[in-house]
C-alpha cells in the first residue's frame, strides 16, 4: 500500500478487493498503527486468489470468484494454504486452533461466504431466526457492521472453533442451500386455486386451521364459487398458502365470504373459538352494559404493575368488500365517509384526522414506535392483500389527549381504540362505547346474526373487542405454567409490540381471548376478572409463593 495512489486504493476497495483503515473497532485496537507501512495485497492474474498482508491478521488468504461454485473456490484456497505452509510457520494452539488478532476467528479461522440476493426472506421475520438455526451470519456486503443493499446480503458460516475446515464449509454450504430454498418458496406464486390447494395439501409441517379444514371435498365444492363482490376461495386462502406457518391462514375477502364459503369458514371459526364441531355458531345481540354501574373500576389503583390499558373494536362498512378485492377508489371512498363520521365526534373524543399519504416517514415510524400507529410489515396480512394500494385510504384519527384513536383501513375498515396510562379500565371502556354509539349514527356496519360483527380475520368475529393491559409480571411470566394459567383465565399473553412478538423486561400485553358467543360487557368483565387473578398470582410469586390459579 505504501506508494499506492489514493484513486487506485479506493477503486480496489470499492470492488471488494482491498482493505482500508476505516473500521473504528480495529482502529481503537491499534490495528492500523503506522498505516500503510507493511500493508499490501497479492493477487493472481484473473483476481480469483489474493492475500492481504498485515490487514487485521498477518495474512488473510482469500479465494473468490463470481457465481456459486464453492467447490472450485475451496479447492483453490486449500491448494494455496498447503503451498504457503511449505515456507511459513503459523501460530497454532492445540486447544484454540490457529491464533488470530480477534478471538472470534480462532479455530479454523475459515469464513466461507456468498453475496446473495434474498429480498423476500430478508424482509420476513423468519430471516434472523433461520440464520441462527443454520449457524450462519448475515451482514451487509461492505463488511461487518454494514447494512444490506437491495436485498443483497453477505452470508457466511458462524462457527470456526471446534470443527474442521471441511465441516465449516459443509455447514455453510448446507445452510445457504436452505436459504435459497426458502427464498424461492417465498417468491413462488400460484397461478390458480388448484395450485394453491395442491401446495397446501403437500405441506408436511403446516399446522394451520386452513390446512386442517380445507379437505379435498370442501375444496371441490367451493373452488368455483364467487360472491357478489367477485371474491373467490383463492382470495380467502392465499395468505395461508403462502405462509405455511400461519395459525389460522384464512381471511374473508368480503362480508359475504362468511356465507358463500361457510363450508370452510364455519369449522375454522368453531375450531379457533373453541366450539365443538357439532355446536351451532351463535352470538348474542350487542350489550355494552350499564355505563353508570359497570361493576369494575381501576385494576391497579396503586400504579405498581399496569403500565397502560387499551380496548379496541373492529368495524367493517356494510357496503364494501375487504382488502383482497378492494380497489384504490374503494379505499378512498371509505376513508372519506369515515372522516365525515369522525368529524361529528364531540367533547373528549373530538379530534383530527391524519392521512398516511403525505405523512413523513420519520413521523410514521415515531407514531408506530409509540404504539400509536400501524404499519405494513405483517407478512400474513401482506400476503392476504391487506396492504394493497398502500398508503392510499389509510390514516389515523385521534383526540387532543391521545386517549382515543381510530385506524382507518388498516386490517379492518375501522379500528376504534380507547387507551390511557394506568389501569382505569372503566374510564377506557366508557370512552370507547361513547365513540361507537356516536359513529353508529352515521355509519352502517356489517353484522351477522350468527357471527356478530364481521371482520377481515375470523379470529376477531363477534364482539371484535380486545381489552388489554401492558402489565409487569416478571415473576409469574417466568413460571412454566404461565401460558396454561392464561388459558385457564381465557386470556392471551403476547409481546408489547403486537402479535408474533416477544416480551420485554417482563412486561406483557394480556387481553381477553374470547370474542364470539358473549356480549361486549361480558368480554370486558371476563378480562377484568382474569387480570385481577394475574395480579394476585404475580404478588404471590414475588413473595416466593407458587400457589396455582384458583379463580375457576
C-alpha positions, -999 to 999 in steps of 0.1 A, spaced: 0 0 0 30 23 6 32 44 -26 -2 32 -40 -22 63 -52 -54 71 -34 -76 65 -65 -63 30 -71 -67 21 -35 -103 35 -34 -112 16 -66 -98 -17 -54 -117 -13 -21 -149 -4 -39 -145 -36 -59 -144 -56 -26 -108 -64 -34 -87 -44 -10 -90 -35 27 -89 0 42 -84 16 76 -120 27 83 -131 1 110 -133 21 142 -131 -11 163 -98 -22 147 -86 14 148 -92 16 186 -74 -18 190 -44 -2 171 -49 -24 141 -39 5 119 -8 17 137 18 30 113 -6 28 84 2 20 55 37 6 63 39 -31 58 5 -35 42 -2 -48 8 -21 -72 -15 -10 -101 -36 -33 -114 -63 -32 -137 -94 -38 -126 -129 -76 -133 -130 -81 -120 -95 -96 -151 -80 -69 -156 -54 -54 -129 -32 -36 -124 1 -39 -94 23 -7 -87 42 -9 -71 76 -46 -60 75 -62 -73 107 -42 -105 108 -7 -110 95 -21 -128 65 -56 -131 51 -57 -158 23 -87 -154 1 -102 -174 -28 -132 -159 -47 -150 -158 -79 -183 -148 -95 -212 -172 -91 -218 -200 -66 -191 -227 -74 -179 -231 -38 -162 -263 -47 -137 -246 -71 -133 -217 -46 -125 -241 -17 -100 -262 -37 -81 -231 -48 -78 -219 -12 -66 -253 1 -40 -256 -26 -26 -221 -17 -27 -229 21 -8 -261 16 18 -244 -7 24 -215 17 28 -238 47 59 -253 30 76 -219 35 59 -203 65 51 -214 101 18 -202 116 8 -198 152 -14 -226 163 -26 -239 197 -38 -274 205 -69 -260 222 -77 -230 202 -66 -239 167 -49 -211 145 -43 -180 166 -57 -146 153 -59 -110 164 -96 -113 172 -108 -143 193 -139 -145 171 -117 -160 143 -99 -187 163 -100 -223 153 -102 -229 116 -102 -191 110 -122 -200 80 -150 -178 68 -169 -191 37 -194 -166 24 -216 -157 -5 -231 -124 -17 -267 -135 -22 -299 -116 -32 -327 -127 -9 -351 -96 -7 -382 -116 3 -366 -138 30 -346 -109 44 -378 -88 48 -396 -115 67 -395 -122 104 -381 -156 97 -347 -145 84 -327 -139 116 -340 -170 135 -333 -191 104 -297 -178 101 -292 -186 138 -307 -221 134 -284 -228 104 -253 -214 122 -250 -186 96 -241 -149 99 -257 -123 77 -243 -89 72 -240 -61 46 -220 -66 15 -194 -40 26 -183 -60 56 -190 -63 93 -212 -35 109 -227 -25 74 -262 -28 61 -276 -47 32 -283 -30 -1 -312 -40 -24 -318 -73 -5 -282 -85 -11 -265 -100 19 -231 -114 28 -239 -147 44 -212 -169 60 -206 -197 84 -207 -186 120 -187 -214 136 -150 -216 134 -139 -232 166 -145 -269 174 -149 -281 139 -126 -289 110 -122 -267 79 -142 -291 57 -170 -293 83 -172 -255 84 -175 -252 46 -201 -280 45 -222 -263 72 -221 -231 53 -230 -249 20 -260 -267 35 -272 -235 52 -270 -214 20 -289 -241 1 -317 -238 27 -316 -200 24 -320 -203 -14 -348 -229 -10 -368 -206 14 -363 -175 -8 -377 -195 -38 -406 -206 -17 -414 -170 -8 -411 -160 -44 -435 -187 -56 -469 -175 -66 -497 -199 -76 -513 -194 -109 -547 -207 -99 -567 -220 -69 -559 -256 -78 -522 -249 -74 -530 -233 -40 -547 -264 -28 -520 -287 -42 -493 -267 -24 -512 -266 9 -521 -303 8 -485 -313 3 -471 -292 31 -458 -315 58 -452 -291 87 -482 -269 82 -505 -268 113 -529 -240 103 -566 -243 107 -569 -237 70 -550 -269 62 -568 -288 88 -603 -280 75 -598 -275 37 -604 -311 27 -605 -322 -9 -643 -325 -8 -647 -290 7 -623 -276 -19 -641 -291 -48 -674 -277 -36 -661 -242 -31 -634 -236 -57 -657 -222 -84 -679 -201 -62 -679 -163 -62 -696 -136 -40 -714 -107 -54 -682 -86 -50 -663 -112 -71 -645 -127 -41 -632 -163 -47 -619 -191 -25 -584 -182 -37 -588 -147 -23 -596 -161 11 -569 -188 14 -539 -171 -4 -522 -159 29 -524 -193 45 -510 -209 13 -480 -186 11 -474 -186 49 -475 -223 59 -467 -214 95 -500 -195 98 -521 -202 128 -554 -196 111 -544 -190 74 -579 -178 63 -593 -143 57 -627 -132 44 -624 -113 11 -657 -96 19 -686 -99 44 -704 -123 20 -675 -147 21 -686 -160 55 -718 -173 40 -707 -182 4 -677 -202 18 -693 -212 51 -684 -249 44 -648 -238 52 -652 -208 74 -676 -224 99 -653 -253 110 -624 -229 112 -644 -205 133 -656 -232 156 -620 -245 160 -605 -211 167 -632 -200 191 -632 -234 209 -666 -247 199 -674 -283 193 -679 -292 156 -714 -302 164 -722 -269 181 -742 -242 163 -724 -209 160 -744 -183 179 -737 -147 190 -759 -125 212 -771 -90 204 -747 -62 213 -748 -53 250 -723 -27 264 -738 -28 298 -749 0 322 -721 25 319 -732 40 352 -730 7 370 -702 -14 354 -691 -33 385 -654 -27 379 -630 3 382 -592 8 383 -574 -26 381 -542 -12 397 -550 20 417 -515 20 433 -499 21 398 -474 -7 406 -480 -31 378 -502 -19 350 -484 4 325 -514 11 303 -549 -1 294 -564 -3 259 -597 -15 244 -604 -17 207 -631 -30 184 -630 -36 146 -658 -25 123 -665 -30 86 -686 -9 64 -716 -29 53 -715 -19 16 -677 -25 10 -656 -56 5 -624 -65 24 -588 -58 14 -581 -86 -11 -606 -73 -36 -608 -36 -27 -599 -12 -55 -580 20 -49 -611 41 -53 -629 20 -27 -602 27 -2 -605 65 -9 -643 63 -6 -642 45 27 -616 70 40 -639 99 32 -671 85 47 -651 76 78 -637 111 81 -672 126 77 -684 104 106 -654 111 128 -657 148 124 -690 148 142 -674 135 174 -675 160 203 -662 167 238 -634 144 249 -633 123 217 -632 152 193 -601 151 173 -584 154 139 -576 130 110 -540 124 97 -537 105 64 -507 83 59 -504 95 24 -481 125 26 -470 118 62 -432 118 66 -415 85 72 -400 98 104 -434 108 118 -449 75 108 -421 55 124 -422 76 156 -460 71 160 -456 34 153 -428 30 179 -451 48 204 -477 20 198 -500 46 183 -499 39 146 -500 8 124 -475 -1 96 -473 -25 66 -449 -51 80 -471 -80 89 -463 -107 63 -496 -126 69 -516 -95 62 -494 -86 33 -500 -119 16 -537 -116 22 -538 -83 3 -542 -63 35 -517 -37 23 -528 -34 -14 -525 2 -27 -506 13 4 -508 40 18 -539 51 -1 -570 55 21 -551 48 53 -549 72 82 -553 78 119 -578 100 138 -570 110 174 -582 133 201 -560 160 217 -550 139 247 -543 109 225 -566 86 246 -590 79 217 -580 70 182 -593 53 151 -572 35 125 -587 38 90 -582 9 66 -555 -9 85 -566 -46 88 -603 -38 91 -621 -8 77 -620 8 111 -602 0 144 -617 21 172 -594 24 201 -596 38 236 -565 38 258 -546 56 286 -518 51 311 -525 31 342 -553 6 350 -585 26 349 -604 2 326 -638 17 334 -629 51 320 -613 35 290 -644 14 283 -669 42 287 -649 64 263 -649 36 237 -687 29 240 -694 66 237 -675 67 204 -691 36 190 -726 48 197 -718 82 180 -703 66 149 -732 42 146 -754 73 140 -736 80 107 -722 46 96 -737 12 89 -715 -18 99 -715 -53 86 -731 -77 111 -744 -113 110 -769 -128 134 -747 -159 139 -712 -143 138 -717 -109 152 -697 -80 137 -678 -92 106 -641 -86 102 -613 -94 78 -599 -122 100 -623 -148 115 -604 -146 148 -620 -112 155 -656 -121 148 -684 -115 174 -678 -85 196 -645 -78 178 -635 -65 212 -600 -68 226 -594 -54 261 -558 -54 271 -532 -42 296 -495 -38 294 -486 -53 327 -453 -60 346 -453 -96 357 -416 -108 357 -421 -134 384 -454 -150 371 -442 -150 335 -411 -169 344 -431 -198 357 -436 -229 335 -474 -228 340 -477 -191 328 -493 -200 295 -516 -226 309 -526 -201 336 -536 -176 310 -555 -203 291 -575 -211 322 -584 -175 327 -594 -172 290 -566 -147 285 -540 -142 257 -504 -131 265 -481 -117 239 -452 -92 235 -459 -55 238 -453 -48 201 -482 -69 190 -489 -104 177 -459 -126 170 -436 -105 192 -417 -113 224 -420 -98 259 -395 -71 270 -384 -68 306 -412 -90 319 -439 -67 305 -467 -85 287 -497 -74 266 -525 -95 282 -561 -95 268 -593 -114 267 -592 -143 243 -630 -148 237 -648 -126 213 -675 -148 199 -706 -161 218 -707 -134 245 -716 -97 247 -692 -68 249 -698 -62 286 -693 -99 293 -660 -99 274 -646 -70 294 -657 -85 327 -640 -117 318 -608 -99 311 -611 -78 343 -616 -110 364 -586 -126 347 -563 -96 352 -572 -94 389 -562 -130 392 -529 -124 373 -521 -95 397 -528 -118 427 -506 -145 413 -477 -121 405 -477 -107 440 -476 -142 454 -448 -152 431 -428 -121 440 -431 -132 477 -418 -167 469 -452 -184 468 -463 -207 440 -500 -212 446 -518 -220 413 -547 -201 398 -579 -206 418 -603 -183 400 -622 -212 384 
